[in-house]
Structures are given as C-alpha cells and as structure tokens.
Amino acid sequence: MLVYEGIKQEFLDDVVNDLITDRIYEKYRQHVGRSGEAQIRSWKNSMEYMYKVLIDEAIPYNSGVAIEFKIPGTAKRIDFIISGYDNAKKESVVIIELKQWQSCETVLEADGLIMTYLGKGLRETTHPSYQAWSYASLMRDFNESVQNHDIMLYPCAYLHNYKITEEDPINNDIYKEYLKEAPLFGYGDVIKLRNFIKRHISEGDNKELLYLIENGKLRPSKMLQDTLVNMLDGNREFIMIDEQKVIYEDALRIAEATIRNKEKNVLIIQGGPGTGKTVLAINLLVELTKRNLVCNYITKNSAPREVFYEKLRGNFPQKHIRNLFKGSGNYIDEESNIFDVLIVDEAHRLNEKSGIFSNLGESQTKEIINASKFSIFFIDEDQRIHIKDAGNIATIKQYAKDCGASFKIVELESQFRCNGSDGYLAWLDNILEIKETTNYDFDFDYDFKVIDSPIELRELIVNRNTNNKARMVAGYCWDWITTGKTKTDVYDIVIDEYDFKMSWNLYGSIWAIDKDTVNEVGCIHTSQGLEFDYVGVIIGDDIRYENGDIVTDYTKRAKTDKSLTGIKKISKENEKKAKEIADRIIKNTYRTLMTRGMKGCYIFCMDKNLQQYFKDKLVK
C-alpha cells in the first residue's frame, strides 16, 4: 500500500505549494491511523530535502515517486521510492531510508545494530544502511513482480540532519558490508545522492513500476528457497528423529490441504523442555518455503530466533534469510490470510498487546491466526515466565474458532535434553513445588550437582566449555547496569561473601553461541528456548526454603527486570492473587533455567537453607 504516489513533477509541485505533508497525512490517516506532531514535522523536513535532491533536470520528471510504501506481509514501510529505467533500459527502483538523526553510538557486539536517540532516550536500533538493505531484500525475496520483471533495487539511506565524517561511529568498519550494499548520505550530500539516483534512473516510467510492485503477489523467490535448503542440508543441529518426523509429516499434510482446499487451519504442538520443538519448527520453515509457501518463524524474544538464524546460516554469507525470522508484534492490522504459514516458537511467551508500551493491537495470538492460512504454535505453558505472557492453549483454541479455523493439537514427548531423562524434569517439578509427581527421589542418569560457591561454579562451567556449549545463567536478582556498554570493570552480579563478580551478557541475542561469552551470565530472557551441554545456575534471593516449604519473594527481583512489572498494583487490589502470579513466574523461571543443560546442571543457591534442601534431595 502506498501512502503517496505520483510522478516527480507532481511531487515537486506539492512541495512548492506546501501540500505534500497534508496529502501524506490524509492518506496515512485513512489507511494506517493518526500520526503525532513529531511524525508530521519529520515528513515536512524530509520532503523539503528530497525536493532539493530531485530538482535536478537530469532526473526524469515522469519518474515514479512513492512515499511510505508498506511492504506486503510486513509492518515495514519504505520512506521514499523513485522508479524508472537506467541507461540500458532496465527497470530500476531506488529505495531511500530517511532519518532525522544527528548522532549515534556504535554497537560493537551486535550485527547491524547501532545506538541513537529515539524518543526521550538512547536506544538500540538497526543501522540505516542495514534497514534499507533489508527492505530491498524483502522485496527481492517475496515480491513476485520484482522477481518476474527482474526489477533492479538500489537501496540507500539519507540522514539529512547528520553531518557524517569518516571517523563517525556510523561509518565503523563493522557496518562496511551494509554500507556497501546501501550507501549512506548525510547533511551536505545532496549532490552525492543526486548522482546515485541518476546513475540508476535516466528515463521515467510514469510510475508503472510502482504499480507492478504494489500489486505484486507474495511468493518466496527461487534463490531464497535454494539458499534455505542448502543451509539445512547436512546441518546436524536440525536432524529430526522419532515423533518429530511424524509430526513434521502431519504438519506438511495440513499445509497442503490448507492451500489446496482454501482452508484455514491451526496446529498446536505441545512439548516440554528439550523435546525438540525448535528443530521441528526450523525444518518446517525450510520445507514449506521450498514448497513455494510464504512462511515466517516467530518468537517474542529475539534471542532464540537470532541464535537459530545463526545456526542455520552457518558459514553462508546470505544474510537476507533473516527476513524470515520475526518478532511476535509484527502482525498488527495485517491483511487476513496474507501468509501461507506462520510458525510460532515459544508461543507461551506471546503477549496480548504489542509495542514498547504494550498499547498496540488486540492480541498477538489472534493477529497471527488472522494473518495466516495455517498457524503452527509450539507451546509449553510451564515456561510462562513474565507477567505479560498470555500464550496458552485455551486462547489459541478460542481465536482459531473466532477466525473460522480448524484446530488440531499434538504432543512431543521424547526428551532430548537433560540426558533424555523425563525423571529429572518430574523430580524438578516436585522439588520446586510446581506440581506433585510420582518421582520424589533423584534416581536417574543426569549430571546434577549443588556447588558450594559461585567461584567454584564458574570454574566448573569454564572447564566444561570445551566445545563452546557451557554457560552460566542466573535468576534476575541483580540490576543490569552494564547493558548497552562495552566491557568495563563494572560488574552486575556481585556476591561479596565469595568475592565473586560477573556481568550480565553484553553480547545481546547471540550470547548463547558467541565464543567469548562463557565469562558472562545469561538471564531467562537470553537463554529461554536455547540449550547447552552444561548449565550453571545461580539461584537468587527471590526463592528460599523456609519451614519445610519453597518460598518465593518478588521484592528481591532486580529493578531492571520487567517480568513482574505491575505486580505491586495487583497486590494492592488482591494480595493473594499477586503472590500466586509471582510464585508461578519465579518457579517457572528457575525450572526453565535448570532445564537448559543437555548433559548436566550445576547450581549455587544464595539462600543457604535452599542450598541444603537441594543437597538433601540428592540423597537416594
């Protein structure tokens, strides 16, 4: 959908006559919603700069101009598009990402990310060149008109308020591949941007290419399909066995019937920790895309999708497949059935509303079901660890019914984590008083130890990290003061009694697989959905053992933890309900942390009574 479209001459006239902002806003209000004063000011400012760029007579006056083009199947909008033909009469489109930025800071440990002031504070966001490049990649990979007509896409970014120097953080070498794919222009670069456009557009198209692109059907490109298949081929991380393969074939049959019979279907796949949910999800993503279906892999948290994207990608340089990996808030106001298949991993983490302030949309579950012909939800309700976690089987069933979808539920039972021991999981549920089980004794083959100091725990994990598959994690009971910073002598987790100091992970979403992060501690938000050979868990003061019972205390959680935001308000209205919610979240958090290890789990408890309680439970 285009908010504004015309030829260059019409655009120039609208700017000169002070009509451009009104015309953009009117169409935006009709199709998207109201916009704030800041957005309107930014349109006015940016369009005046684009007027200066396009006034050159060598840029054809009948070139197509589009503003705020929504890429179908996404919530993403391209700020400015110019269309026409190059000197060889080849269809050409220039994509321009416009920014109001004036400064930024480099993010050294994360691919394609940068820090800048957005709203009222310094925030982590995508580099403008990465953003423009990714939008072009989306169109190449999923727009049938771009594929069939071989339309050439040339992305760039224009930061017209930003005086960019060679030494500027935005030009750091870590961004060089994106800067090469999508050149960066700043304050004073009007002539350079003009030359970039003229190099690719020398003849106008009377906005015909805009029509083709706007009306192009969603379809995965052959290159995308082949790339995914090659990435998965022989990748041992994603080999399926037993009922994984059975459910995989069942899901493929449902997908085929969905498309063939023009049905709408929902499949729920239940499975506890280590039952291979993500391996199955990634295999389905690859195979269904290979079958020419438009699919996304979805998680609420970025950590699982970033890690599994990296594992799938391996040594392949094609980063454009990242566009298949999406957050759960991307489907607000999406067209009904625009996707063939949406695959939701960690569906228990879905929220009701989306956005930074949780004020957008109605229900992520409903939005996903609405947007797809076939929705697949992987879920474990015992891993809900946040007060806003709203994903549950009853809700999925209800929205499936509301959207007219057929419904099926299956279960993954085979245990691949915790040395394949269902006994350990049952013992853990019992010992944490999550639910009573028949297994009260530690009588199974799994390397579980209670360690007497955090220093010893760290040493044990470092020694176990021979293949980069051992990590430290902790309950979120220490403020995250080093977030967004490079390595310093400031530590987050300090336990004075043992002269122990460590930091929360600085490497963001790929902490779980980066080779240098064994000396950093992960929290529930960076480790859920992931697995290691060995995990070392520091159990904080939010859970204790008193008078023969497990006791949780949400007041001991860090101020920087948002998992229980709002619990104090609930407590004022209903103290019993607040304690029940907090108790379940805290216990689920430690259950999740203590089931990350394939071969072993080692723990240290801040509460000495709890430490002794675990030791006593190890006696057979």
Buried (B, 14 or more C-beta within 10 A) or exposed (E): EBBBBBBBBBBBEBBEEEEBBEBBBEBBEEEBEEBEEEEBEBBBBBBBBBBBBBBEEEBBEBBBBBBBBBBBBBBBBBBBBBBBBBEEEEBBBBBBBBBBBEBBBBBEBBBBBBBBBEEEEEEBBBBBBBBBBBBBBBBBBBBBBBBEBEBBBBBBBBBBBBEBEEEBBBBBEBBEBBBEBBBBBBBEBBEBBBEBBBEBBBEBBBBBBBBBBBEBEBBBBEEBBEBBEBBBEEBEEBEBEEBBEEBBEBBBEBBBBBBEEEBBBBBBBBBBBBBBBBBBBBBBBBBBBBBEBBBBBBBBBBBBBBBBBBBBBEEEEBBBBBBBBBBBBBBBBBEEBBBBBBBBBBBBBBBBBBEEEBEBBBBBBBBBBBBBBBBBBBBBBBBBBBBBBBBBBEBBBBBBEEBEBBBEBBEBEBBBBBBBBBBBBBBBBBBBEBEEBEBEEBEBEBBBBBBEBBBBBBEBBBEBBEEBBBBBBBBBBBBBBBBEEEEEEEBBBEBEEBEBBBBBBBBBBBBBBBEEBBBBBBBBBBBBBBBBBBBBBBBBBBBBBEEEEBBBBBEBBBEBBBBBEEBEEBBEEEEEEBBEBBBBBBBBBBBBBBBBBBBBBBBBBBBEEBBEBBEEBEEE
